[in-house]
Amino acid sequence: MPERRLIDDCFLTDKERLRHDEALAILRARVGRVVGVEEIALDHAVGRIVAEGVASPRPVPAADNAAVDGYAFAHSDYEATGGWFRVAARVAAGHPSGAPLAAGQAVRIFTGALMPAGADTVAMQEDCEPHRQDGEDFVAVPPGLKHGANCRKAGEDLPEGAVVVPHGATLRPQEVAAIASTGRDRVAVFERLKVAVMSTGDELVRPGHPLGSGQVYDSNHYLLRALLDTVGAEVTDLGLVPDRAEAVLATLSAAAGRHHAVLTTGGASRGEEDHLVTSLDALGKRHLWQLAVKPGRPMSFGQVGDCVVLALPGNPVAAFVCFLLYARPTLAALGGGAFTAPPRFLVPAGFELSGKKEGRREFLRGILAEGPDGRLLVRRFPRDGSGLITSLREADGLIELDEDTVAVEPGTPVPFIPFSAFGIRG
């Protein structure tokens, strides 16, 4: 069972618009895990969130083995014989030698093969000179090898009992490989979030249908579906909901009973035809509305029972930015992961900006480029419109300008958040 549910007391600030950090603090404080736990095959675990930390039941590797093809021997004999050994055996991976090495002996060994008893050092085959003398095989090993060279020690990757993957981590291919190296083929993960997506607006038409006068194609649905794929959610399409209060109320009520979260775009502003906020107030609790952020001011967050409702702006760029900054960490926390902020990197500005409004945080679309001196800099997309999907296609990430910044001079280091930090390929 989930460790905690959502905090469902009403929480509305008296501020007209919340600052970015205030909005994040509200989201972080009010959401928790709402999903159960399941055990799945390791083959299907990439992208899932670990419900129980995984520790290694044995050292990895389990025994000393050769890191290269070559010759294995005791380093003490190497010093005593001057690097001249009789080759006593051939040892391949999966076929360990049963006999320990005698003094002055080496074995021909291959990558991954267990080191025979008494051997602690391996010389690479390309550095050695094999010889045949009196019907026996010998090898000359050049000087300069250190004790333990080219030998993988037992437990050097993972000692017994080491934590391989902690609770709450998202499994990447690297972690899946690490778990497999311990011998486990299954892992306990949190169940996938069930998320419904709803588009509101009489002007919207789905692609594939004729476009009438005054209508636009619903690109936001496909935007959110693709973004939800980056968090591994199970998505339900609620379709296009007309701008009628009873339709929005009924759709939201039905979806809240069957999903962990509902994401909407449009209908969250102050207009007479924007019914999302009033429907949320009628059915549940609203915790924030209106942000001092550009793009993304008319965003709302609330809940209907234990279902989170995130009402994103209708403009595609604003919906995209709000999903990355607010919805993504919220969904991670609902699904058992950590509510974390993306990493920022300081990159010299390749642009000039003046007249930015104080008290508002802005996220510009940034394009990485090479400056005249050959060093990396970030340029801004030249147009600011929240409906310009082209700006998202051409950008490599977001330039973040905090509430106190009112101007930017060329060369000034600015915080840059790459889209790759959100699992979006550049």
C-alpha positions as CSV (number, residue, x, y, z in Angstrom):
1,M,0.0,0.0,0.0
2,P,1.2,3.6,-0.6
3,E,3.1,5.1,2.3
4,R,1.1,8.4,2.2
5,R,-1.7,10.0,0.3
6,L,-2.1,13.6,-0.8
7,I,-2.7,16.3,1.8
8,D,-6.3,17.2,1.0
9,D,-6.9,20.3,3.2
10,C,-7.6,23.4,1.3
11,F,-4.6,25.6,0.7
12,L,-4.9,28.9,-1.2
13,T,-2.4,31.6,-0.9
14,D,-3.5,35.2,-0.7
15,K,-0.9,36.2,-3.3
16,E,-2.2,37.0,-6.7
17,R,0.7,35.3,-8.4
18,L,3.1,32.8,-6.9
19,R,6.8,32.9,-7.5
20,H,8.5,29.9,-9.1
21,D,10.1,28.6,-5.9
22,E,6.9,29.1,-4.0
23,A,5.0,27.0,-6.5
24,L,7.6,24.2,-6.3
25,A,7.4,24.3,-2.5
26,I,3.7,23.8,-2.5
27,L,3.8,21.0,-5.0
28,R,6.7,19.3,-3.1
29,A,4.8,19.5,0.2
30,R,1.4,18.3,-1.0
31,V,2.2,15.3,-3.1
32,G,3.3,11.8,-2.2
33,R,3.2,8.3,-3.5
34,V,-0.2,7.1,-4.6
35,V,0.8,3.8,-6.4
36,G,1.4,0.3,-5.2
37,V,4.3,-2.1,-5.7
38,E,4.8,-4.9,-8.2
39,E,7.7,-7.2,-9.1
40,I,8.6,-7.4,-12.8
41,A,11.2,-9.1,-15.0
42,L,14.5,-7.2,-15.4
43,D,13.9,-7.3,-19.1
44,H,11.1,-4.7,-18.8
45,A,12.5,-2.6,-15.9
46,V,14.2,0.4,-17.8
47,G,12.5,3.6,-16.8
48,R,10.7,2.1,-13.7
49,I,11.1,3.4,-10.2
50,V,12.7,1.1,-7.7
51,A,10.4,0.2,-4.7
52,E,12.9,-1.8,-2.7
53,G,16.6,-1.0,-2.7
54,V,18.7,-3.7,-4.3
55,A,21.9,-5.0,-2.6
56,S,24.4,-7.4,-4.0
57,P,24.2,-10.9,-2.4
58,R,27.7,-11.7,-3.5
59,P,30.9,-9.9,-4.6
60,V,31.0,-8.8,-8.3
61,P,33.1,-10.2,-9.8
62,A,32.8,-13.3,-7.7
63,A,36.6,-14.2,-8.0
64,D,39.8,-12.8,-9.3
65,N,39.9,-13.0,-13.1
66,A,42.0,-11.8,-16.1
67,A,41.2,-8.4,-17.6
68,V,43.2,-9.2,-20.9
69,D,44.4,-12.1,-23.0
70,G,47.9,-12.9,-21.9
71,Y,49.9,-14.8,-19.3
72,A,49.2,-15.1,-15.6
73,F,51.8,-15.7,-12.9
74,A,52.9,-14.8,-9.4
75,H,54.6,-11.4,-9.2
76,S,57.1,-12.7,-6.7
77,D,58.3,-15.3,-9.4
78,Y,58.4,-12.5,-12.0
79,E,61.0,-10.7,-9.9
80,A,62.9,-13.9,-9.1
81,T,63.1,-15.3,-12.7
82,G,63.5,-12.0,-14.5
83,G,60.3,-12.7,-16.4
84,W,61.1,-16.2,-17.8
85,F,58.3,-18.7,-17.2
86,R,57.4,-22.2,-18.2
87,V,53.8,-22.2,-19.5
88,A,52.1,-25.0,-17.5
89,A,48.5,-24.7,-18.7
90,R,45.9,-22.9,-20.8
91,V,42.9,-21.3,-19.0
92,A,39.9,-19.9,-20.8
93,A,36.8,-18.2,-19.5
94,G,34.4,-20.7,-18.1
95,H,37.1,-23.3,-17.8
96,P,39.0,-22.7,-14.5
97,S,42.3,-24.4,-13.8
98,G,42.2,-26.9,-11.0
99,A,45.9,-26.9,-10.2
100,P,47.8,-24.2,-8.4
101,L,50.8,-22.7,-10.0
102,A,54.2,-24.0,-9.0
103,A,57.2,-21.8,-8.6
104,G,58.4,-20.4,-12.0
105,Q,55.3,-21.3,-13.8
106,A,52.8,-19.2,-15.8
107,V,49.5,-20.0,-17.6
108,R,48.2,-18.9,-20.9
109,I,45.0,-17.1,-19.9
110,F,42.1,-15.3,-21.7
111,T,39.9,-12.4,-20.7
112,G,37.4,-13.3,-18.0
113,A,39.1,-16.5,-17.1
114,L,39.6,-17.2,-13.3
115,M,43.1,-16.6,-12.0
116,P,44.6,-19.9,-10.9
117,A,45.7,-20.3,-7.3
118,G,49.1,-18.6,-6.8
119,A,48.7,-16.2,-9.7
120,D,48.2,-12.5,-9.1
121,T,49.4,-10.6,-12.2
122,V,48.7,-10.8,-15.9
123,A,51.0,-9.7,-18.8
124,M,49.2,-8.7,-22.1
125,Q,49.9,-11.2,-24.9
126,E,51.2,-8.6,-27.3
127,D,53.9,-7.6,-24.8
128,C,55.2,-11.2,-24.4
129,E,57.5,-13.5,-26.4
130,P,56.4,-17.2,-26.4
131,H,59.2,-19.8,-26.9
132,R,59.3,-23.5,-27.6
133,Q,62.3,-25.3,-25.9
134,D,63.0,-29.0,-25.4
135,G,59.3,-29.8,-26.2
136,E,58.0,-27.4,-23.6
137,D,56.4,-23.9,-23.9
138,F,58.0,-20.9,-22.3
139,V,57.2,-17.2,-22.3
140,A,59.4,-14.1,-21.8
141,V,57.6,-11.3,-20.0
142,P,59.1,-7.8,-20.3
143,P,60.1,-5.9,-17.1
144,G,58.0,-3.1,-15.5
145,L,54.8,-4.8,-14.7
146,K,53.3,-3.8,-11.3
147,H,51.9,-6.4,-8.9
148,G,48.2,-7.1,-9.7
149,A,48.5,-5.7,-13.3
150,N,45.6,-6.6,-15.6
151,C,43.8,-8.6,-12.9
152,R,40.2,-7.9,-11.9
153,K,39.9,-8.5,-8.2
154,A,36.9,-10.2,-6.6
155,G,34.4,-7.6,-5.5
156,E,36.2,-4.7,-7.1
157,D,32.9,-3.7,-8.9
158,L,30.5,-4.5,-6.0
159,P,31.5,-5.9,-2.6
160,E,29.0,-8.3,-1.0
161,G,26.1,-6.3,0.5
162,A,26.8,-3.1,-1.5
163,V,23.7,-1.1,-2.5
164,V,23.4,-1.5,-6.2
165,V,20.3,0.7,-6.7
166,P,18.6,2.7,-3.8
167,H,14.9,2.9,-3.1
168,G,13.2,5.5,-5.3
169,A,15.8,5.5,-8.1
170,T,14.7,5.4,-11.7
171,L,16.3,2.5,-13.6
172,R,18.5,3.3,-16.5
173,P,20.2,0.7,-18.7
174,Q,23.3,1.1,-16.4
175,E,21.3,0.1,-13.3
176,V,19.6,-2.8,-15.0
177,A,23.0,-4.2,-16.0
178,A,24.3,-3.8,-12.5
179,I,21.3,-5.7,-11.0
180,A,21.8,-8.4,-13.6
181,S,25.5,-8.7,-12.6
182,T,24.3,-9.8,-9.1
183,G,22.3,-12.7,-10.5
184,R,18.8,-11.2,-9.9
185,D,16.4,-11.3,-12.8
186,R,13.4,-9.6,-11.2
187,V,13.1,-6.3,-9.3
188,A,10.4,-4.6,-7.2
189,V,9.1,-1.4,-8.7
190,F,6.3,1.0,-8.2
191,E,3.2,0.6,-10.4
192,R,2.9,2.9,-13.4
193,L,1.0,6.1,-12.9
194,K,-2.4,6.2,-14.6
195,V,-2.7,9.7,-16.2
196,A,-5.6,11.1,-18.1
197,V,-5.1,13.9,-20.7
198,M,-7.8,16.3,-21.5
199,S,-7.9,19.1,-24.1
200,T,-10.6,21.8,-23.7
201,G,-11.7,24.3,-26.2
202,D,-14.4,24.7,-28.9
203,E,-11.7,25.8,-31.4
204,L,-9.8,22.5,-31.2
205,V,-9.8,19.8,-33.9
206,R,-7.8,16.6,-33.9
207,P,-5.3,16.1,-36.8
208,G,-6.8,14.0,-39.6
209,H,-10.0,16.0,-39.6
210,P,-10.9,19.1,-41.8
211,L,-10.1,22.4,-40.2
212,G,-13.0,24.9,-40.1
213,S,-13.0,28.6,-39.8
214,G,-11.5,29.8,-36.5
215,Q,-10.3,26.3,-35.6
216,V,-6.8,25.0,-34.8
217,Y,-5.3,21.5,-34.5
218,D,-4.9,20.1,-31.1
219,S,-1.1,19.8,-30.9
220,N,-1.1,19.9,-27.1
221,H,-2.6,16.4,-26.8
222,Y,0.3,14.9,-28.8
223,L,2.8,17.1,-26.9
224,L,1.6,15.8,-23.5
225,R,1.4,12.2,-24.7
226,A,5.0,12.3,-25.8
227,L,6.1,14.0,-22.6
228,L,4.3,11.4,-20.5
229,D,6.2,8.7,-22.3
230,T,9.4,10.1,-20.7
231,V,8.0,9.4,-17.3
232,G,6.6,5.9,-18.1
233,A,2.9,6.8,-17.4
234,E,-0.1,4.8,-18.7
235,V,-2.1,7.4,-20.6
236,T,-5.8,7.7,-21.2
237,D,-7.0,10.1,-23.9
238,L,-10.2,11.9,-22.6
239,G,-10.6,13.6,-26.0
240,L,-11.7,17.1,-26.8
241,V,-14.0,18.6,-24.2
242,P,-16.2,21.6,-25.3
243,D,-16.2,24.9,-23.5
244,R,-19.3,24.1,-21.5
245,A,-19.2,24.0,-17.7
246,E,-21.2,20.9,-17.4
247,A,-19.0,19.0,-19.9
248,V,-15.8,20.0,-18.2
249,L,-17.2,19.1,-14.7
250,A,-18.5,15.7,-15.8
251,T,-15.3,14.7,-17.7
252,L,-13.1,15.8,-14.8
253,S,-15.2,14.0,-12.2
254,A,-15.3,10.7,-14.1
255,A,-11.5,10.8,-14.9
256,A,-10.5,11.6,-11.3
257,G,-12.2,8.4,-10.1
258,R,-10.1,6.2,-12.4
259,H,-6.7,7.9,-12.5
260,H,-3.8,9.1,-10.3
261,A,-3.5,12.3,-12.2
262,V,-5.3,14.4,-14.8
263,L,-3.5,16.8,-17.1
264,T,-5.4,19.4,-19.0
265,T,-4.4,22.2,-21.4
266,G,-6.5,25.4,-21.8
267,G,-9.5,26.5,-19.8
268,A,-7.4,27.5,-16.8
269,S,-7.4,31.2,-17.3
270,R,-9.8,33.9,-16.1
271,G,-12.1,34.0,-19.2
272,E,-15.8,33.4,-19.1
273,E,-15.3,30.2,-21.2
274,D,-12.5,28.8,-19.0
275,H,-14.3,26.3,-16.8
276,L,-11.5,24.1,-15.5
277,V,-10.7,26.1,-12.3
278,T,-14.4,26.4,-11.3
279,S,-14.9,22.7,-11.9
280,L,-11.8,21.9,-9.8
281,D,-13.1,24.1,-7.0
282,A,-16.5,22.4,-7.2
283,L,-15.1,18.8,-7.1
284,G,-12.1,19.1,-4.9
285,K,-9.4,21.4,-3.7
286,R,-7.3,23.9,-5.5
287,H,-3.8,24.7,-4.1
288,L,-2.3,27.2,-6.6
289,W,-3.4,29.3,-9.5
290,Q,-1.5,31.9,-11.5
291,L,2.3,32.0,-11.4
292,A,4.7,34.8,-11.7
293,V,6.4,32.9,-14.5
294,K,6.8,33.4,-18.3
295,P,5.7,31.4,-20.1
296,G,3.1,29.6,-17.9
297,R,1.2,32.1,-15.8
298,P,-2.3,30.6,-15.9
299,M,-1.3,27.2,-14.4
300,S,-3.4,25.5,-11.7
301,F,-2.8,22.6,-9.3
302,G,-5.3,20.9,-7.2
303,Q,-6.8,17.5,-6.4
304,V,-10.1,15.6,-6.5
305,G,-9.7,13.0,-3.8
306,D,-6.4,11.4,-4.3
307,C,-6.2,12.4,-8.0
308,V,-3.9,15.3,-8.8
309,V,-5.2,17.8,-11.3
310,L,-2.6,19.8,-13.2
311,A,-4.2,22.4,-15.5
312,L,-1.5,23.6,-17.8
313,P,-1.8,26.7,-20.1
314,G,-3.2,26.3,-23.6
315,N,-0.3,27.7,-25.5
316,P,2.1,24.9,-26.5
317,V,5.3,26.5,-25.3
318,A,3.8,27.3,-22.0
319,A,2.3,23.8,-21.6
320,F,5.7,22.3,-22.5
321,V,7.6,24.5,-20.0
322,C,5.1,24.0,-17.2
323,F,5.1,20.2,-17.7
324,L,8.9,20.1,-17.4
325,L,9.2,22.4,-14.4
326,Y,6.1,21.5,-12.4
327,A,4.2,18.5,-13.7
328,R,7.2,16.2,-14.2
329,P,8.5,16.3,-10.6
330,T,5.0,16.1,-9.3
331,L,4.3,12.9,-11.3
332,A,7.7,11.5,-10.2
333,A,6.7,12.0,-6.5
334,L,3.2,10.5,-7.1
335,G,4.9,7.4,-8.7
336,G,7.3,6.8,-5.8
337,G,10.3,8.8,-7.0
338,A,11.9,12.0,-5.7
339,F,10.6,15.5,-6.3
340,T,13.8,17.0,-7.8
341,A,14.7,20.1,-9.7
342,P,16.6,19.7,-13.0
343,P,20.4,20.5,-13.0
344,R,21.4,24.0,-14.2
345,F,24.7,24.8,-15.9
346,L,26.1,28.3,-16.2
347,V,26.8,29.1,-19.9
348,P,27.9,32.5,-21.3
349,A,25.1,34.4,-22.9
350,G,25.3,34.9,-26.6
351,F,22.6,37.5,-26.6
352,E,21.6,40.9,-25.0
353,L,18.4,41.4,-23.1
354,S,17.0,44.6,-21.5
355,G,13.7,45.6,-20.0
356,K,12.8,42.2,-18.4
357,K,10.0,42.6,-15.8
358,E,11.3,42.4,-12.2
359,G,9.6,39.9,-9.9
360,R,8.9,37.4,-12.7
361,R,10.9,34.4,-13.6
362,E,11.4,33.8,-17.3
363,F,12.4,30.7,-19.2
364,L,13.7,31.5,-22.7
365,R,14.3,28.9,-25.3
366,G,18.1,28.5,-25.6
367,I,20.2,27.3,-28.5
368,L,23.8,26.1,-27.8
369,A,26.4,27.4,-30.2
370,E,30.1,27.9,-30.6
371,G,31.3,31.4,-29.9
372,P,34.0,33.3,-31.8
373,D,36.6,32.1,-29.4
374,G,35.6,28.5,-29.8
375,R,33.9,28.2,-26.4
376,L,30.3,27.2,-25.8
377,L,27.7,29.9,-25.4
378,V,23.9,30.0,-25.5
379,R,21.7,32.1,-27.8
380,R,18.1,32.8,-27.3
381,F,15.4,32.0,-29.8
382,P,14.7,35.4,-31.4
383,R,10.9,35.3,-30.8
384,D,9.0,34.9,-27.6
385,G,5.6,33.8,-28.6
386,S,4.1,31.0,-26.5
387,G,2.5,29.4,-29.5
388,L,5.7,29.0,-31.5
389,I,6.4,25.2,-31.5
390,T,9.3,26.0,-33.8
391,S,11.1,27.5,-30.8
392,L,10.9,24.2,-29.0
393,R,12.1,22.3,-32.0
394,E,15.2,24.5,-32.5
395,A,16.1,24.9,-28.8
396,D,18.5,22.7,-26.8
397,G,17.1,23.7,-23.5
398,L,15.8,26.6,-21.3
399,I,17.6,29.8,-20.2
400,E,16.4,30.6,-16.7
401,L,16.3,34.3,-15.6
402,D,15.3,34.7,-12.0
403,E,13.0,37.4,-10.6
404,D,15.8,39.8,-9.8
405,T,17.3,39.8,-13.3
406,V,16.2,42.7,-15.5
407,A,18.9,42.6,-18.1
408,V,21.5,40.4,-19.6
409,E,24.8,41.5,-21.3
410,P,26.6,39.3,-23.8
411,G,29.1,37.0,-22.1
412,T,27.2,37.0,-18.8
413,P,26.9,33.5,-17.4
414,V,23.2,32.5,-17.4
415,P,21.6,29.3,-15.9
416,F,20.9,26.8,-18.7
417,I,18.7,23.7,-18.3
418,P,19.3,21.2,-21.1
419,F,16.3,19.2,-22.4
420,S,18.3,16.1,-21.9
421,A,17.9,16.6,-18.1
422,F,14.2,15.7,-18.7
423,G,14.9,12.6,-20.8
424,I,14.4,14.5,-24.0
425,R,17.0,13.9,-26.6
426,G,18.8,17.0,-28.0
